[in-house]
Amino acid sequence: MAEEGLFVLPGDLIDPSFIPSHPKKPLRLGPGLRHIPPNSILPTVSGQVYTDNRKNSIWVEYNGGRYVPSTNDQVIGQIQRSAGEHYYVNIAPYASNAVLPHLAFEGVTKKTRPQLNPGALVYARVALAHKHMDVELECVSPSTGKADGLGPLVDGMVFNVSLGLARRLSMSKKENSKVIVLDLLGDAGLVFEVVVGRNGRVWIGGGSVADTVLVGRALTQTDEEDHGPEAQKNVVRRLLSERK
């Protein structure tokens, strides 16, 4: 389970006693942190430090900033064009397009590769992220070769949220992100599907247009106000009353 602790500013030295340690797992640095050899770990952004002893990881939770691709991130991208053997995909504003090979989908061949037009949406994994190379995406799991939920996103709507909320929405139940707004909407009888990209994009589909918009509004309002669980309940109650 993730635990939150001290608030840090860029350049603050993190007390070694706060950094998790595991006898077998290497320490994993998440967003907002940088390793300064030999043993210093410094934050690069302002925010709350979170640790997960089970995964032996530490990161800084923050809402602002520009998305910087990291290997294994799952992102929502928009096809810009196709050229040669690749699609060029936008995954962040004011950033170079990522490349998605035509064959980086489950079970495809040159004859059966998906035909994605400009504007189409895809849910993909960052296979390669290096500051001196184009970001490369794929829509298959590297361990199973299966899509595992990755691939084209059909219909639905995309809403932009902060990077902090996107990370919290991506957490497992055990990690206790304290974001309950989607559970509340589901308990109220709304039918919808949600796909969260670590690049701050959330795709919502599977229900009526009105319900899709309502779910998107609930997420954006929660994001704007940094609501806790009780405030999220108020947001859901208000939106559901407007729906009636």
DACOR-V372193 format. One record per residue. RES is the residue in one letter. PHI is phi in whole degrees, 0 to 359 (999 if undefined). OMEGA is omega in whole degrees, -180 to 180 (NA if undefined). BURIAL is + if it has 16 or more other ideal C-beta (glycine too) atoms within 10 Angstrom, else -. Layout:
# DACOR-V372193
((RES,PHI,OMEGA,BURIAL) (RES,PHI,OMEGA,BURIAL))
This chain:
# DACOR-V372193
((M,999,-180,-) (A,287,177,+) (E,237,180,-) (E,258,-178,-) (G,219,-170,-) (L,287,173,-) (F,267,-176,-) (V,232,174,+) (L,244,180,-) (P,305,178,-) (G,93,178,-) (D,296,177,-) (L,274,-180,-) (I,276,-180,+) (D,303,-179,-) (P,304,-179,-) (S,292,-180,-) (F,272,-177,-) (I,279,-178,+) (P,293,177,+) (S,222,180,-) (H,223,-175,-) (P,295,-175,-) (K,241,-176,-) (K,263,176,-) (P,290,177,-) (L,291,-180,-) (R,250,177,-) (L,267,179,-) (G,264,-178,+) (P,301,174,+) (G,87,-179,+) (L,231,178,+) (R,222,177,-) (H,272,176,-) (I,249,-177,-) (P,304,4,-) (P,272,-169,-) (N,228,-175,-) (S,271,173,-) (I,237,-176,+) (L,241,175,-) (P,285,177,+) (T,253,179,+) (V,222,174,+) (S,269,178,-) (G,166,-179,+) (Q,265,179,-) (V,277,176,+) (Y,243,175,+) (T,230,175,+) (D,227,-176,+) (N,294,-179,-) (R,295,179,-) (K,266,-177,-) (N,55,-176,+) (S,231,179,+) (I,214,-180,+) (W,203,177,+) (V,249,179,+) (E,270,-180,+) (Y,210,-176,+) (N,262,-175,+) (G,274,174,-) (G,98,-179,+) (R,262,179,-) (Y,292,175,+) (V,244,-176,-) (P,301,176,+) (S,226,-179,-) (T,305,-180,-) (N,84,172,-) (D,299,172,+) (Q,257,-171,+) (V,230,173,+) (I,255,-178,+) (G,239,178,+) (Q,242,-180,+) (I,296,177,+) (Q,259,179,-) (R,193,176,-) (S,237,179,+) (A,209,-179,-) (G,63,-179,-) (E,254,-174,-) (H,225,163,+) (Y,263,173,+) (Y,255,-166,+) (V,234,175,+) (N,274,177,-) (I,240,179,+) (A,199,177,+) (P,298,175,-) (Y,58,178,-) (A,229,178,-) (S,296,178,-) (N,294,171,+) (A,275,179,+) (V,249,179,+) (L,232,-180,+) (P,301,179,+) (H,302,-176,+) (L,263,-178,-) (A,272,177,+) (F,231,-178,+) (E,296,171,-) (G,65,-177,-) (V,265,171,-) (T,232,179,-) (K,299,-180,-) (K,274,-175,-) (T,250,-178,-) (R,298,-178,+) (P,294,178,-) (Q,261,-177,-) (L,254,-180,+) (N,273,175,-) (P,306,-177,-) (G,100,179,-) (A,293,-178,+) (L,254,176,+) (V,224,173,+) (Y,255,-170,+) (A,223,176,+) (R,255,175,+) (V,285,-178,+) (A,274,-178,+) (L,211,177,-) (A,224,-180,+) (H,215,-174,-) (K,296,-179,-) (H,256,-178,-) (M,223,175,-) (D,295,174,-) (V,293,180,+) (E,247,-179,+) (L,248,171,+) (E,209,-179,+) (C,246,174,+) (V,223,176,+) (S,284,-180,-) (P,292,-177,-) (S,269,-176,-) (T,249,-175,-) (G,75,179,-) (K,262,-180,-) (A,292,-179,-) (D,50,178,-) (G,92,179,-) (L,277,178,+) (G,135,-179,-) (P,297,175,+) (L,253,-173,+) (V,256,-180,-) (D,60,-180,-) (G,70,180,+) (M,224,178,-) (V,248,177,+) (F,239,178,+) (N,266,176,-) (V,230,179,+) (S,291,178,+) (L,296,179,+) (G,296,179,+) (L,293,178,+) (A,300,178,+) (R,295,-179,+) (R,293,178,+) (L,294,-179,+) (S,277,-178,-) (M,290,176,+) (S,282,179,-) (K,302,-177,-) (K,294,-177,-) (E,279,172,+) (N,53,-179,-) (S,286,-177,-) (K,68,173,-) (V,258,-175,+) (I,245,-172,+) (V,299,-180,+) (L,291,176,+) (D,297,180,-) (L,296,180,+) (L,293,177,+) (G,295,179,-) (D,295,180,-) (A,279,176,-) (G,100,178,-) (L,286,179,+) (V,252,-179,-) (F,198,173,+) (E,242,-179,-) (V,228,173,+) (V,236,-176,+) (V,252,174,+) (G,259,179,+) (R,294,178,+) (N,272,174,+) (G,86,177,+) (R,241,178,+) (V,235,176,+) (W,264,180,+) (I,234,-180,+) (G,205,175,+) (G,89,-179,-) (G,230,178,+) (S,288,179,-) (V,299,-179,-) (A,298,180,-) (D,291,178,+) (T,299,179,+) (V,296,180,+) (L,297,179,+) (V,297,178,+) (G,297,178,+) (R,296,179,-) (A,299,179,+) (L,293,-177,+) (T,292,178,+) (Q,291,175,+) (T,299,-179,+) (D,294,-176,+) (E,295,-175,-) (E,261,-176,-) (D,52,-174,-) (H,289,168,+) (G,276,-177,-) (P,305,-178,-) (E,293,179,-) (A,294,177,-) (Q,297,177,+) (K,298,179,-) (N,294,178,-) (V,300,-178,+) (V,295,179,+) (R,299,-179,-) (R,296,-179,-) (L,293,179,+) (L,292,177,+) (S,292,176,-) (E,293,-179,-) (R,296,-179,-) (K,288,NA,-))
